[in-house]
Amino acid sequence: MKRILFLKLAALLAAGSFVAGCSDDEDDNGNDTDVTEDTADTTEPEPTELEICTAELEIPTPAEGLCEDEAELYAAVASQVAGVAQSCAIGSCDALNPEADPDEVGRCVSCCVGAELEISPACASCAGAVVVCVVQNCLSACGADANSEGCLECRAENECDAAVEACIGDLSGEEECNPEEEECEGEGDPV
């Protein structure tokens, strides 16, 4: 009999422990105490290479001769720069957003063009500067078509393309000759 009583007591204690381990989501006063942990991942996604470049890029001023060190490479992709810049501006850099920061758009375009065409972001910033000018002055005229007559007129009026050649620099690889300081090729007395 003691054994049966002991088994019943053990069963009762086991059942009590089991019930005590479970919760009915209410405290002794009847208040809901359901505390569910939010298991959603709240970590920020890793920044993309474009975001990192845009955040870190410092475009030198004055922006002159930024492509001279990579003249051959730039010359090989020069015909693609405008199209890639437009694609980057609209597709990746939010240039059509009137609230976008033009300088950030310019840095983004510089990084995007640099990555797409495998030129340095500094060299690509020459195209980025044109985009900044367009965003600041010609967004409504150029938003649909950067080659439209209205866009080209606006770019000309605002001199958006004026500094590009100086920014890119001399791609010939030849030093300029100053006849006052030295004898230039093809000038002077034949030797």
C-alpha angles and dihedrals in degrees: 000000000000087000093055091046090049092050092049091049091048091049091049092050091047091051091048092052091049093050092045089054092055122072130215088203091247130100124223090278095055095255118145109252099174104148109183117183117231102237094181114123106253097178117118115250116253111267117253122243088254092054092048093048092046092051094047103037116112112187111212120236127247088038099214131144094359094149100043093097090057099034097141093047093047092046089054093055101030094107090056099047099087094049094045091046091053092047092049093045094053101031106038108011105050093233094156091060105101089209094054117117105248093213092052090047089052093051090046092050090048092053094042094049090045092053095043096048097030095239126126118278088235091058091043089052087080087070089040090058091056090051091050090052091048092048092049098043114013109030095125093045095045104032096096100032127009090197097052119121091246092051094048091049092049091048090051093047091051095040091235093156097039099095098041096094093049090045093052093043132199108334095180092088089224124117115240113253120231107198092200092061103034144005110271126216111271094015133096130026117336111250 
